[in-house]
């Protein structure tokens, strides 16, 4: 019998930080916690630079223009990118 997998598509809706992590709020209510060490530009950014972000690709990613950093949600989740 075939096994059905849930739809794992996820889109970003929000971003926030603490001293060690990036939190990505997803449109379905889940929240990802990712070490800032994975993103050296964000780690080195000021709180003001980190707070200046925008969604890209209808939520497929997040862009921080002040530090020229992009985070792809599928990549963070380990999902194949289309």
Secondary structure, DSSP 8 states (H G I E B T S, - for coil): -----------EEEEEE-SSEEEEEETTS-EEEEEGGG-HHHHHS-HHHHH--EEEGGGTEEEETTTTEEEEHHHHHT----
